[in-house]
């Protein structure tokens, strides 16, 4: 999710990052989880020349696109994002139009041998304000989206699925809430995007999540292979000082504790450090940290052990629950200074290390190594 909001900026990033990452990983081709802003999605849908440039850029980079992130509407790398990332939400025509544009673009970018594409989207809205009228507007827009996805499939032969991505603090924070939001809607085209950092932040279980989804007949459209922060003793002064290095101005970093009710905790790390969250037990913080950096400073660690457990549930059993996986670390440039890449080459090396970690984790589960 590089800082490119226009279509040509996205295309330029293929040469700046996608090709070097593929070369560093050492694969002949690489799958790219592509973030398209509303501006980029609209341009690529309506400008055939821009779409051709995108295809050509993908070919040069050795990349292919099967999944799109259509959660942030725009300006995701602005100096301050915080709660703006949840606007416009699913009560609005803007969110519907943006997602439809992204779906049409994805249908036209899918490789010939890929059966379906996946899109992750906002978990309806931030939890406040919320009422029956806003809930009804969301359902109407999601029903219209399913109709549009059916049209795309009829006209292009490509099946596109959209998954709500549960996130702490939102209307849909848990899988249970996702089931309520999707009840009665098209289950062939609408499902859940399971972000494994979000799941871990809420002390959730992938086994419980998959069982609930299976029982409801709702699919995991894609999984985001991501890790959050865990601090065993948030009352410890050294741990609090280390956590302070992660309290930054761009993104929200929601904090949860074990056994807390939905929306219990704090909506951002500075609030938790200021005393809004009980520090008698462990905290989990919604801060996507590099997958290969489990050990952190002064009593902090990443949730990669929980991530391994989740991957085993999703991919290590008798069946694969999901076949679209996306490594999503968008926080490289707000990491504590000692971990933060300062050049494009350092960022490429970090992303390649994450992909290698993910590939090795899948091999450990019995999958065969192939393209990234």
Steps between C-alpha positions, in 0.01 A plus 500: 500500500752749373430872479353503150146629462477550122502222244837590351648518849383145567652389170831668585516312832510172307849587379610666824389220734326200341777399262784542755301309765436216255869487416598505868260216578634309202178404321414527130169668585343663800144554616427862587233598750422833339354802676305720261376834627162620377677729253719220363213250477280749316774584251592138430136405448422779255834562326594206280846641435570522872386140546731393217788681673416313820504165319831585335649606833390174659658303216831686535503448876408133476193567710138397499197629686230275646403710800439870562492698823205741469487598867676843505313731262801727451799681653596200710855625543400857591677647806189432711251227407356370829118475480484647151573152361140401583348769276308487280332198655247249370207735566618712204478484123871589484602175672272298269633670184862456607458130571320439172779677309760284678303184416483585129872574493587177678285298258701647212838441666454139611739252337341262252545197726344654813137419576414786732617828645461629855454846649526602865284785619404713797312321784196720428603806705655624819275400792388857575265643394284197426125440485240296312487744210876475442484121529222490238701722264797266527289195424344669199841591359640151561199345326556735205868403502412131474279578199786688336741213566251266331496734200880497485498121500243485220685751283861397563478139615699601809373441851584777746433460872506776761579438866420719798817534708421497874709755687510616862279802565282458192136398466635162390775430752455123526403209278174475692416857400598424140245218496229741615601755236491241220187316611259465208745637243664323205738245653652408166641847446522653848704357785773581749859609468674358805784730606709291736651801679150633570394157622800478732450855630157395624642180652288310249537142382522402134344164588198670652477741206509227238246287688258794517544580132458138396182468701359812335609399151712813456844475345840648582549707185862562588730504802750771581816345640592763756629531856412740781685601818472315832624629835484255791529760776384845391553630854875441473678836451744363243216342300301823509802694379544252215128529413539876489728456199199358311264787590508704181287758323395337173289192575264384772646224717210353694581323828317196640541278806401133546139435588395857428160573354473618140633857480661462844848645515612816327461630148866602481826413673563846654162476676589158641834627625318793661300260715186411303579126506551282807867399503466204736502256207649471153420743220479447127555801275379538141838589356603288202860401570730311259429128501863402540556723807334303779722628780451865590651717773442478876227240538335560162455239230301460184205263470679275254447191725125567480540565128656157452209344687252687280674392180488140621121530539455664162742288298631209705195280531318265266397795282622848427249746640639783286716521189569876487764613750633855521797613709392846611750712690427863421680649802863480389549876501351549848688222678732603784803670349734206561276270290393748234642467147656822373545412133299321232759220503453446873122492456533246218719283724246518782204409280698213347586372848132503594401308187775246564375456859146444371613254233705303754202490738282354226763239411511403867128426470562263209432729206737488202725795429419677177460859391463763771 
